[in-house]
């Protein structure tokens, strides 16, 4: 069946038929215009989501940074930073950090696992609502500022080194892994699986 597809890179409109791999390549720039199914998307999304959740608690419970200045040693966790901002009267900043670094990433991972579970069971219930959940995951993406928070921590390691002894804490590695696995999980999920019927929802790799 022919379909009209516009290239998101160069804008050229194609009238083409999906090939056996479910993909259309732009005849002008070679960009893949459409992929019918991502191979093993449910398994990869579940694996990356579970891996991110595994490191989620250590990332928030263990210190991200440890700093020693003039003999005074202090350790800082993400949650501890939110509490300190709240006690200092910075309620708005504390709320933004708490939502962007703790609540939203957790909701995003749980939503992906929910989508994977229902898609794996080929459940016909609430497909439109599950599509809204998938859209919400993408809307939450820019607000889950894990990568920005990680970058700010790395900048602090470099900038504060001249003023104090700053060392990465055990939570930094876990936090980095949460960032990586969350990005991979979000990119791996195939929304076509939500509307899959009894036919195979995924193609073989």
Secondary structure, 3 states (H helix, E strand, C coil): CEEEEECCCCCCEEEEECCCCCEEECCCCCCEEEECCCCCHHHHHHHHHHHHHHHHHHHHHCCCEEEEECCEEEEECHHHHHHHHHHCCCHHHHHHHHHHHHHHHHHHHHHHHHHHHHHHCCCCCCHHHHHHHHHHHHHHHCCCCHHHHHHHHHHHHHHHHHCCEEEECHHHHHHHHHHHHHHHHHHHCCHHHHHCCCCCCCCCC
